[in-house]
C-alpha cells in the first residue's frame, strides 16, 4: 500500500514544472492521503537523500512560476555520475545508492518529471524495482509517445514574440535577421515559431540545408525588392554533409552543448551576398519565465494523472497526451525514440506552400510571400 511518494524534477527546466508538482501534491494529499516529498536538485538529491516534505503551503501560488521549486540539474545521473579522480572526470554507477536512499526514506513510489534522458533513467530505476511514473517535460517537444510536452507552448510563445520584435527592426534597417532557437535534435520550436512569426526561412535538424541555397535565397529576396529577411535556425540545424556546431563537448562527463549555427549562417550570407546581417540567440530566455495558460493546464493534468497512476499501481509508465486525453504509455516505449519533424509532414508542406525556405531548395517563385 502506498503511503509516501516523492516527486523529482530532472534535466533542463521547462515552464510548467511547478504546475506538475502542484498537481501531484494536491492529488496525493487530498485524494489519497499520502505524504508527498520533493527530491531536491534531481538525481543529486536522490544520491544525497535530500528530501523535503511538500504540503499545501509549499505549493501555494506556484503554478504560475517558471523554474522548479525543487531545483534541477543535468549532472545527477545515478547510472553515470561524474566524479573527479586524479584530475580526470570519470562516470560511476551509483544507482544502488539511489535505490537504497529511497527505501531508507520509506518512499513507496517516485514520480520523475523529465525529458528523454531523465525518463530513460526513470525506466532503469523501474527495472531495479523502484515504483516509478514518468511525466514528459521539455521545451523541445521531442518526446515520442506524447502529442505535446509541457514547456513547448511557452517556448514557442517566447520565440514568436522575439521574432515579431526582430521583424520590425529588420524591416527598418533592411537587414537579414537570423534568430537561433533551441532544439538540439528536433526543429519543433523553429518550425512553429517560424510559421507563427511569418519568417522567410527555417533551418531545422531534420532537413539538412545547403549553404548556396541559403545565400541565393537571401540574394533573390533582396533583388526581388524584399528588403529584409527573417531566418529562424534551430541550434541543431546542420548543413548537408556537415556537423552540428558545438559550444562545449566532453564525452566523459556527458556534456554536449550546442550553439553557434546562427552566427555561421549570418556570416555566410553576409560574405556571399554583401547583405547586412544580425544574429539573435534566444537561448535560455525560451526556458525561463511564467508558463502560458496552456502549459499550466497541461502540466497540471500530467501531475494529477501521474498521481492517479501511482494509486492504480501502474508503474514504469509515463503520462502522455493523445488527442484530448491523458493516457499511460510504457516508459520503455516512450523513450525508445525521439519525436522528430517528418520532412514530409503536413505542417512542413504548409510552410513550403507559404514560400518558406528550408535551405534544401529555393522555394517556387509562384509562392507569394511578403
Ligand atoms: O533539452 C532542452 C534544451 O533546451 C535543448 O534544446 C538545449 O540544447 C538544452 O536544453 C540546453 O540545456 P542546458 O543549457 O541546461 O545544458
Boltz pocket constraint, residues with backbone or C-beta under 6 A from the ligand:
constraints:
  - pocket:
      binder: B
      contacts: [[A, 12], [A, 13], [A, 74], [A, 115], [A, 138], [A, 139], [A, 140], [A, 182], [A, 183], [A, 184], [A, 235], [A, 256], [A, 257], [A, 258], [A, 287]]
      max_distance: 6.0
